[in-house]
Amino acid sequence: MRMGYTPLGQGLVRLFEPVMHVSPGKSVSRLLRAAGVTGRNAVIAIPLLWLLLFFLIPFVIVLKISFAEYATAIPPYTDLIQWGDDALMSIKLNFGNYLYLVEDDLYVAAYLNSARIALVSTVMCLLIGYPMAYAIARSSPANRNILLMLVILPFWTSFLLRVYAWMGILKNNGVINNLLMGLGIIDEPIVMMQTDFAVYLGIIYSYLPFMILPLYANLEKLDVNLLEAAADLGCKPFKAFLLITLPLSLPGIIAGSMLVFIPAVGEFVIPSLLGGPDTLMIGRVLWDEFFNNRDWPVASAVAIAMLVFLVIPIMLFQHYQNRQAQT
Amino acid sequence: MKSILGRIRFLPVCLALGLAFLYIPILSLIIYSFNESKLVTVWSGFSTKWYGELFRNQQIIDAALLSLRIAVMSACAAVVLGTIAGFVLARMRRFRGRTLLAGMSMAPLVMPEIITGLSLLLFFIALEKMTGWPNGRGITTVTIAHITFSMAYVAVIVQSRLADMDPSLEEAAMDLGARPLKVFFAITLPIVAPALISGWLLAFTLSIDDLVIASFVSGPGASTLPMVIFSKVRLGVSPDINALATIIIGIVALGVLLAALAFKRQERLQGRDARLANLPED
């Protein structure tokens, strides 16, 4: 096979040719450039490789384990790739975990419940947040920054501690019940902790700033002349709001709603601190499956199913983000 | 006339009620941290004993120091990586993998933490099985996880700041013969500096606040502050956590105040520079 090595040999000579003639520093940079390594590519490669390694590959691994079987081993799952006696590689996909999710009422109920709680909380955040964002956008520039800071400030303090604050307010001998009983309005404490109500309240409270900020960013850019023109032409303020302000603020509404809805579906801290034992949310189910039952394949399948469920809202969010970035 | 008045009143009332909703729980945390009684919500007199209790709790102090270390390290790394990602996305229009990079640097913003946490833990375990690294989980793995999700926030901030910025300054420097690296450090970086500061602060906050991802990727002996708080408050309210919350709120409020003052000063200096730049040379 003379033909085999000749081109290879020539290639090797070419590779070393520059080294023999040019100074080492230049030859290295030329070699690197020949291999496609330029300063520009290196700059692109740094974040790309980091995210590939620590963001994308982990998802591939979750996907892989979701097709494995539970095994009493360390780590507790079987390998997908198995070597047979005849040294043949076989890939064994196990759809059992996904079937299990569909068949077991617990998971279906948890998904539906998460979706419902997230949806209702998103709508409530929108109803509370929209007038707030609008009020801030319409206030004087000096006040605007102060008001905006007041909305952001709670976000800078610990999320966990803000959820914890509601425990002290809602519990049976908490602030609200003490106040109402002290005023003689009620005789027995209203049970609010460990109910769905507390979970709704916690989610709305924690995610409200995420609704207000994109709405504000959108409403601030709204051209007031449009509203004045409508008023001059005899349009009532409320009708002008419905016909002009609301449609124009749709990108803000969608961005804010997605920033609330998506994390709320996977929420774990709020249902486990404020919710009762029967408040089923998928994030909590995943946590228990992983930490208490140590069933990694089922936990992975739960995560993949949650992602599939969230793909449409995530795409919608990215679509609007990109469109906003372009304009 | 009447309807206009009604509209003017409606919005500020909504705003005031909304802000009250945001701040009442925080105020109640602060008030009850000075409560004498162990029953957090039954007022029995002013006392600072829970602060003393807090400072004697070695577990909480160790966890706080650990969280601070992780937050500082991950915020610094996230600013570096996020700035590069944001710069690449804003200034380099066409390259292979652009869509992939744009998608990956946006996705952590909306990804449920619990999925990120699970996937990173499974990744670290698989990696350890294959290469022997990371040997056990702890500070390193938590820091890597925090860098990964907070660099996305930095990238978005830097990208939008660069999109607002006039590229002609960079182009002019380039035309005058400055090399790309020099242009980046001499022109681009100083202009996006405020974005870098807010990105750093955001990354720091996200890291020090994270419970879910840290719970997945941390190991024995490396409990962060939120992990310790969570295991404590799970069993019910406890007054020393109120004291801790008050301290954190105080630090944040002080930080925001200082940042606002620094921002004002910066604006004044920039105004002075602009005036000096406009002075005729003699």
Interface residues (C-beta under 8 A of the other chain):
Chain A: G39 R40 N41 V43 I44 I46 P47 L48 W50 L51 L52 F54 F55 L56 I57 P58 F59 I61 V62 I65 P75 I128 G129 P131 M132 Y134 A135 I136 R138 L147 M149 L150 V151 L153 P154 F155 W156 T157 S158 F159 L160 L161 R162 Y164 A165 W166 M167 G168 I169 K171 N173 G174 V175 N178 Y205 L208 P209 K236 P237 F238 M258 L259 I262 P263 V265 G266 E267 F268 V269 S272 L273 G283 L286 W287 F290 W296 A299 S300 A303 M306 L307 L310 P313 I314 F317 Q318 Q321 N322 A325
Chain B: S3 I4 R7 F10 L11 P12 C14 L15 G18 L19 F21 L22 Y23 I24 P25 I26 S28 L29 Y32 L39 V40 T41 V42 L81 G82 I84 A85 F87 V88 M92 F95 G97 L100 L101 A102 G103 M104 S105 M106 A107 P108 V110 M111 P112 E113 I114 I115 L118 S119 L120 L122 F123 I125 A126 K129 I144 A145 I147 T148 M151 A155 Q159 S160 A163 P180 L181 T205 I208 D209 L211 V212 F216 P226 I229 F230 V233 R234 G236 V237 I241 N242 L244 A245 I248 I249 V252 A253 G255 V256 A260
